Amino acid sequence: MNFKLKDIGPQLITVIAVVLVFGFFTYNAQINMESRGIDFGYGFLSQESSFDVQFSLIEYDGSHSYFRAYLVGLLNTILVSVIGIVIATILGVIVGVARLSPNYLINKFAAFYVEFFRNIPLLLQIFFWYFAALRALPLPQDAEAIFGVFFLTIKGLYVPAFIWENFNIFLYSIIAAIISIIVIRIHAKKLQETQGKQLPVFYISLGLIFILPLLSFLIGGVRLFFEIPVLKQLATTSFIYEGGVSLPPELIALTLSLSLYTATFIAECVRAGIQGVGKGQKEAAASIGLTPNQVLKLVIMPQALRIIIPPTTNQYLNLTKNSSLAAAIAYPDLVLVFAGTALMQTGKAIEIVSITMFTYLSLSISISILMNWYNKKIAIQEK
Amino acid sequence: MFKYLKQLTSLVAVVAVLFTFTTETMAAKKSKTLKNTQKKGFVRCGVSQGLPGFSNADAAGNWTGIDVDVCRAVAAAVLGDANKVKFTPLSAKERFTALTSGEIDILSRNTTWTLSRDADIGLTFVGVNFYDGQGFMVRKSSGITSTGQFKNGISACTNIGTTTELNMRDFFNSRGISYEPVAFEKADEVVAAYDAGRCDTYTTDKSGLAAQRTKMKNPDEHIVLPETISKEPLGPVVRQGDAVWEDIVRWSLNTMIEAEEYGITSANADSMKTSDNPQIKRLVGAEGEMGAAFGLDNEWNLRIIKQVGNYGESYKRNIADTGILPDRGPNQLWTKGGILYVPPAR
């Protein structure tokens, strides 16, 4: 053991500086709060919140606790982030590939989309989709049914509710389908490695995922009914739809703007990834007789993904954090419900802001860990 | 003679100590906030982001409104010039943090005085400059003329971070009506969403409804329902822990209200100095020592009346003449059938 001061000195100084700075701020906050008669504590979390929230994934009303309100906000943030990430990824991949298309029209359209949406501030886009689209949508009584069952109105998108009989049998059939697909994939891989035979895995999977649930309907006693939204009059000119499920326009506007915005960045990541794979790879793959589909799936994508994943992780994190702009358009996310209403009602600024910061930190770190794990999995394995 | 020298010196010493002690307490009376304000040369005042009649900035950045006038009165009292105010527009969510963290020294932003706010968050309410109550606005075409006609499924637009959200829940719950609360961070967005048809009703303090109505695309299409569902005494707030500053703000507001009671206006304040009524003379600094306790001169109240005017003038200028609420309702003097009643300045 022979530590040299020169080696550990800078680290030591940094640690001491960080501790001192944090200590100073904590001490300062304590003194100030004491002199102004503000208590510090997390006891308020179990108190009755006594405010309602527009949209919640779990059962909640004002008689529940502030902690429950926190969960409502958190789940709403996760909901909008997950939907946003899925849509942004699908759209981003399509647009990214389209930008490399030899077709002039597709190529230019994709380029225009990327340049347009990534260069306008996100908050403005959220306002645009919310207020412009809101004004353009019809009032409930004027709404035309889409496919006879969907109603897109200024008060939200009303969709039929599913009412299941024997839902668990349907669920088992899907699980069975997924398990058999995995088994067949493993088998197909083995078959190819040992005998060079190729099974049409894609079509078999597609068939399984349809046929097994279908069987559950035919012989498993599963029934599905739809509860179609019905117009109800509240006053002379005010109507709503009852029955079915209603998606608030705030949720729709927020996911739309977040996905459209983030998809542009993901598209650029995808383009960079594909262009980052050497041209020789593609030509070599073609020369050994792989079809264009196989070239993309077996040669280009595995290499491109290694370039695409790390910057895309950043975009996922951005989308999650950007979802906090929801407060501007009344979508009850973590910031609006907890760092907004709950903070105002309790006045516990330091406690609530610290919880909120810690929550976003945890969300971001979870996404990072998940993406890093995936990145490691697809990295080149040195043998 | 020299025999008593020792006693004499100790007597002198005691007197000297007592004297320094008294001058010490006099200086200590001058509050820290007051000292800082006089050093900076302006009063730091938190107002709304734009509520006509209460605190609203014109295109040139001049703030007007009855909430603004409270800050101007304090500036006139402690700095001698009602224009020496720095206004900080705050959202409902930011307002208390801005005050407790010391970013502003007075919060005069249509803020409801409630027990939990007064007791919990390190604030002190100094008085009421507007008695308000929560109400509902609906479109005339809806045919709704009373809250009794509200039905299950009604959607209500409002602001977050206000007592409105809590009152709304109490109201709908007690009547067993299910409702959809749509809560925005800023008032402008609430109005825009309601105006677009997102909500069936818009709920906030009635004065706010009247003021925001003037901002709508077509104000005549909307009506405010007659029911009032809550008590909303609005008033200026200061930080806890500076009793002198608290008193200065409280009595600046009280001076405006009492001046109206005695008929002292910005126009006649100077001539009132020779009045026969000692109560009037005290209000214009011609009798008594009404400023010393605050560490101010004796004409602090005269300056308020001369530069800002009495409460009635402020109300007329900001709320009645702008067509927001021409009828003073409860915000009338107790002598004229209202509930404005302040302790005497003596």
Contacts between the chains, C-beta under 8 A, distances in Angstrom:
chain1	res1	chain2	res2	distance
A	32	B	101	7.9
A	33	B	122	7.6
A	35	B	241	5.8
A	36	B	100	5.7
A	36	B	122	4.1
A	36	B	239	6.1
A	36	B	240	5.5
A	36	B	241	5.5
A	37	B	122	5.0
A	37	B	240	4.7
A	37	B	241	6.6
A	38	B	100	6.5
A	38	B	121	6.5
A	38	B	122	4.2
A	39	B	120	7.8
A	50	B	166	5.6
A	50	B	169	6.4
A	51	B	165	4.7
A	51	B	166	5.8
A	51	B	169	6.0
A	51	B	181	8.0
A	52	B	165	7.6
A	52	B	168	7.8
A	52	B	169	5.1
A	52	B	179	7.7
A	52	B	181	5.0
A	53	B	181	7.0
A	54	B	180	5.7
A	54	B	181	5.2
A	54	B	182	5.5
A	54	B	183	7.0
A	62	B	166	7.9
A	62	B	169	4.8
A	62	B	173	7.5
A	131	B	192	5.9
A	131	B	193	7.6
A	131	B	196	6.8
A	134	B	193	7.0
A	134	B	196	4.9
A	134	B	197	7.9
A	134	B	198	6.0
A	135	B	196	4.9
A	139	B	197	5.7
A	154	B	196	6.7
A	154	B	197	5.0
A	154	B	198	5.9
A	155	B	155	6.4
A	155	B	198	6.7
A	232	B	153	6.7
A	234	B	142	7.9
A	234	B	150	7.9
A	234	B	151	4.7
A	234	B	153	6.3
A	234	B	154	5.9
A	234	B	200	6.3
A	235	B	138	7.7
A	235	B	142	4.1
A	235	B	143	5.3
A	235	B	144	4.9
A	235	B	149	6.4
A	235	B	151	7.4
A	235	B	200	7.2
A	236	B	141	6.5
A	236	B	142	5.5
A	236	B	143	3.4
A	236	B	144	7.9
A	237	B	139	6.6
A	237	B	141	4.5
A	237	B	142	5.0
A	237	B	143	7.1
A	238	B	139	7.6
A	238	B	142	4.9
A	238	B	144	7.8
A	238	B	154	7.7
A	238	B	200	4.7
A	240	B	153	4.7
A	240	B	155	7.5
A	242	B	153	6.7
A	248	B	180	8.0
A	248	B	182	7.9
A	249	B	198	6.9
A	250	B	182	7.4
A	327	B	160	7.7
A	327	B	185	4.8
A	328	B	184	7.5
A	328	B	185	6.2
A	328	B	186	7.6
A	328	B	189	6.7
A	329	B	184	7.2
A	329	B	189	7.0
A	330	B	157	7.9
A	330	B	182	5.0
A	330	B	183	5.6
A	330	B	184	4.6
A	330	B	185	8.0
A	330	B	189	7.3
A	330	B	193	7.0
A	332	B	183	7.4
A	336	B	160	6.3
A	336	B	183	7.1
A	336	B	185	7.0
A	340	B	93	5.6
A	340	B	160	4.7
A	340	B	161	6.0
A	340	B	183	8.0
A	340	B	185	6.7
A	341	B	160	4.8
A	341	B	161	6.0
A	341	B	165	6.2
A	341	B	183	6.9
A	343	B	93	6.9
A	343	B	161	7.5
A	344	B	92	6.7
A	344	B	93	5.7
A	344	B	96	7.5
A	344	B	160	7.0
A	344	B	161	3.4
A	344	B	162	7.3
A	345	B	116	7.8
A	345	B	161	7.9
A	345	B	166	7.2
A	346	B	120	7.4
A	347	B	96	6.0
A	347	B	116	7.9
A	347	B	117	7.3
A	347	B	120	5.4
A	347	B	121	3.1
A	347	B	122	7.6
A	349	B	96	7.9
A	349	B	97	5.0
A	349	B	100	7.7
